């Protein structure tokens, strides 16, 4: 009897694990088993975070932050790059200075990490790799910013942190201290960091105190709008790897408040008040998406929510939080732009619509749409979770910088 019970337990445990690990993975993704295991790992951490949150032990995002802590590596220099942690304008940054001699002044990239404004840091292995390789392959100065995070700090703190670093760095005295060419500075970021990069580039256009103009902005699968969380990409990729719709809704709402009423309104896509209806023109996917991304979706008019939410948390209607809400006139002066979007990503349509709007007002845009990639793929470029697609995206980004910066 004992043996039978053990076998039954083993069988049930195996079935549970198999069920947990096995997720339908889009057919066109390479290395499906690896993607499946990575996804299962992320799901497990998500479920544990939910559990500790419900038990009142720790906030959901603080539990997620434990991954960030586990991934942290101290600033380590190598033969190509000197790496130090310091502060620019009282905000922590990780600084990468190339060791190779340079004929003249160097290029520079100011980088903002992703993580839904709630998690992540410049010192995570994956970000350290990305910024280190950028520095050594481009012989460029790279500033990777540790802005403050939600839930402890809400919008606009994240934006203000990255903006003050950018402004500090663009001073002539600072650029010359690091041997940077003022005509060759780029702002870049992925996901929530791409959101911050886009917002910083917009704000710099209106800031008379900053004389140095950005040469370029590089937005890697950015989050750009809060109005319509039911775009075709949100519907098609609701449960795709790394960033399911429910987590993106959590990140967006948490950026502004822990009040669950905003999260619930965003989850049902009824959070925008009728008096803000004029903003929907900027995210109207029926006009802004190419046919192949519309698939079988039919555009329906927005369902409006209560004015009280928008009055309490006006941030979600602010272009500094949602750069797609900027008018065409504001977009006109933006620098040379690189936008990377992935087919299997809830944020795909945000990037596509921004690229289309920038092109329409005459901004030179390179829009790289990768059909066999998912959100965050560029993070998986080393260690046991290394993915070929991660290297491919990273190389395309660095090649674009090399040719355009």
SVG drawing of the C-alpha trace seen along z (x, -y; Angstrom):
<svg xmlns="http://www.w3.org/2000/svg" viewBox="-18 -79 62 81">
<polyline fill="none" stroke="black" stroke-width="0.4" points="0.0,0.0 2.8,-2.3 4.6,-1.9 1.3,-2.6 0.7,-5.8 4.2,-7.0 3.9,-6.3 0.5,-8.1 2.1,-11.1 5.0,-11.1 2.7,-10.9 0.5,-13.7 3.5,-15.9 5.0,-15.2 1.6,-16.0 1.4,-19.3 4.9,-20.3 4.4,-19.4 1.1,-21.3 2.9,-24.3 5.9,-24.2 3.9,-23.4 2.5,-26.6 1.4,-26.9 4.3,-28.8 3.9,-30.6 5.0,-28.2 7.5,-30.6 9.7,-31.0 13.1,-29.3 14.2,-27.2 10.5,-26.6 11.5,-24.4 13.9,-27.1 11.2,-29.8 8.7,-27.5 11.1,-27.0 11.8,-30.7 8.1,-31.5 7.4,-28.9 10.1,-30.5 8.5,-33.9 5.0,-32.6 6.2,-30.8 7.8,-34.1 4.5,-35.9 2.4,-33.4 4.7,-33.4 4.6,-37.2 0.8,-37.1 0.7,-34.7 3.0,-36.8 1.0,-39.9 -2.3,-38.2 -0.9,-37.0 0.1,-40.5 3.8,-39.7 5.1,-41.9 3.9,-44.1 3.6,-42.2 6.2,-44.4 8.6,-44.1 8.4,-40.4 9.2,-40.6 12.1,-42.9 13.8,-39.8 14.6,-38.6 16.4,-41.9 18.3,-41.5 19.3,-37.9 20.5,-39.1 22.6,-42.0 26.3,-42.1 28.7,-44.7 30.4,-47.1 33.2,-45.1 35.7,-46.6 37.2,-44.4 39.9,-44.8 37.5,-46.9 35.5,-49.0 35.9,-50.7 32.7,-50.4 31.8,-52.4 28.7,-53.3 28.3,-57.0 25.6,-59.7 24.6,-62.3 22.4,-65.0 21.7,-62.8 20.5,-59.9 22.4,-56.6 24.0,-55.7 26.3,-52.9 29.0,-54.4 30.8,-52.6 33.9,-54.2 35.7,-52.6 39.5,-51.9 40.3,-51.8 41.9,-55.0 39.7,-57.2 40.8,-59.3 38.4,-62.1 35.4,-62.7 33.3,-59.6 29.6,-58.8 27.4,-58.4 24.3,-56.4 22.1,-57.2 20.2,-54.0 17.0,-53.5 16.3,-49.9 12.9,-48.2 10.8,-46.6 7.4,-48.3 8.7,-51.3 8.6,-48.9 11.5,-46.5 14.9,-46.2 18.2,-48.0 21.3,-48.9 23.3,-46.3 21.2,-43.3 23.3,-40.8 21.2,-41.2 21.4,-45.0 25.0,-45.0 25.7,-42.8 23.7,-45.0 25.2,-48.3 28.8,-46.9 28.6,-45.4 27.2,-48.7 30.1,-50.6 32.8,-48.2 31.4,-47.6 30.7,-51.3 33.7,-52.7 31.0,-54.8 30.4,-56.2 27.3,-54.6 25.3,-55.9 22.8,-53.4 20.4,-55.0 19.0,-53.7 15.9,-55.8 13.6,-55.3 10.9,-52.7 7.2,-52.2 5.5,-51.3 7.7,-53.4 7.9,-56.2 5.1,-57.1 5.0,-58.9 6.4,-61.5 9.4,-60.5 10.8,-58.0 10.5,-60.5 12.1,-63.3 15.0,-61.1 15.9,-60.1 15.3,-63.6 17.6,-65.2 20.4,-62.7 19.9,-63.5 20.0,-67.2 23.1,-66.9 24.9,-64.8 24.1,-67.2 26.0,-70.1 29.1,-71.0 31.3,-70.7 30.2,-67.1 30.3,-66.0 33.9,-67.3 34.9,-65.7 34.0,-62.3 35.3,-63.2 31.8,-63.0 30.9,-64.6 27.8,-66.8 26.5,-66.0 26.5,-62.3 24.4,-61.5 21.5,-59.0 18.8,-58.2 17.7,-54.6 15.7,-52.2 13.6,-49.0 10.0,-48.5 9.3,-51.0 12.8,-52.4 11.7,-52.9 8.7,-54.8 11.0,-57.0 13.4,-57.5 10.6,-58.7 9.2,-61.0 12.7,-62.5 13.3,-63.1 9.9,-64.9 10.6,-67.0 14.0,-68.1 12.5,-69.8 10.7,-72.2 13.5,-72.9 15.2,-76.1 17.9,-75.5 19.3,-72.5 21.5,-73.7 22.7,-70.2 20.3,-68.4 20.0,-64.6 21.3,-62.9 19.0,-59.8 16.5,-57.9 16.3,-54.1 13.1,-52.6 13.1,-48.9 9.6,-47.3 8.5,-50.5 5.2,-51.0 3.9,-54.3 0.2,-54.7 -2.3,-54.1 -5.5,-54.8 -6.4,-51.6 -5.3,-48.4 -7.3,-46.3 -5.3,-47.1 -5.0,-44.1 -1.6,-43.3 -3.1,-43.3 -5.8,-40.8 -3.5,-38.6 -0.7,-38.4 -2.8,-38.3 -0.9,-35.3 2.3,-35.3 5.8,-34.9 7.2,-37.2 4.6,-40.0 1.0,-38.8 -1.7,-41.6 -2.6,-41.2 1.0,-42.0 1.2,-45.0 -2.0,-46.3 -0.5,-45.9 2.7,-47.8 0.7,-50.6 -1.6,-51.1 1.2,-50.7 3.1,-53.5 0.4,-55.8 -1.1,-54.2 -1.7,-51.0 -5.4,-51.9 -7.0,-48.7 -9.8,-50.7 -7.4,-52.1 -6.1,-48.6 -9.6,-47.2 -10.7,-50.0 -7.6,-49.5 -8.2,-45.7 -11.6,-46.2 -10.3,-49.1 -12.8,-51.6 -10.5,-54.1 -10.4,-57.1 -13.1,-59.7 -15.3,-61.1 -13.8,-64.5 -10.5,-63.1 -12.1,-61.5 -10.1,-63.8 -6.9,-61.9 -8.1,-58.7 -7.2,-60.0 -3.6,-59.5 -4.0,-55.8 -6.7,-55.0 -5.3,-51.7 -7.8,-51.5 -6.0,-54.5 -2.5,-53.8 -1.9,-50.1 -1.0,-48.5 -3.5,-45.9 -1.5,-42.9 -1.5,-43.8 -5.3,-44.5 -6.0,-40.8 -9.7,-40.1 -10.1,-42.9 -12.8,-45.4 -12.4,-48.9 -15.0,-49.8 -15.5,-53.2 -13.9,-53.5 -15.9,-52.7 -15.5,-55.6 -14.8,-55.5 -15.3,-57.8 -13.9,-61.3 -13.0,-60.7 -10.1,-58.3 -8.6,-60.7 -8.9,-63.6 -7.2,-61.5 -4.5,-60.1 -4.0,-62.5 -0.7,-60.9 -2.1,-58.3 -3.3,-61.0 0.1,-62.9 2.3,-62.6 5.3,-62.2 3.8,-58.9 2.2,-58.1 4.4,-59.7 1.9,-58.6 -0.5,-61.3 1.8,-64.1 0.4,-66.1 1.9,-66.0 3.3,-69.4 5.3,-68.2 6.6,-65.1 8.0,-67.1 11.3,-68.0 12.3,-64.6 15.7,-63.2 16.5,-60.2 14.6,-57.3 14.9,-53.5 11.9,-51.5 12.0,-47.8 8.7,-45.9 8.1,-42.2 5.2,-40.3 4.4,-38.3 4.2,-41.3 1.2,-43.2 3.2,-46.4 3.7,-45.7 1.1,-48.2 2.3,-51.0 5.7,-51.0 4.1,-50.5 1.7,-53.4 4.5,-55.7 6.7,-54.8 3.9,-55.5 3.1,-58.9 6.7,-59.9 7.1,-59.0 3.9,-61.0 5.4,-64.2 8.8,-63.7 11.0,-62.2 13.5,-59.8 12.5,-56.4 13.9,-52.9 11.2,-50.5 12.4,-47.0 9.5,-44.6 10.6,-41.1 8.1,-38.5 9.6,-35.6 10.3,-37.5 8.5,-38.3 8.7,-41.0 12.0,-41.3 13.8,-38.9 16.9,-41.0 17.5,-40.2 18.3,-36.6 21.9,-36.9 23.9,-35.0 23.8,-32.2 21.5,-29.2 18.6,-31.2 20.6,-32.5 18.4,-32.7 19.5,-33.1 16.7,-35.6 18.1,-37.8 21.5,-38.0 19.8,-38.8 17.9,-41.7 20.9,-43.0 23.0,-43.0 20.4,-44.8 20.1,-47.5 23.9,-47.9 24.4,-47.9 21.8,-50.7 23.6,-52.8 26.9,-52.1 25.5,-53.4 23.5,-56.3 25.1,-57.7"/>
</svg>
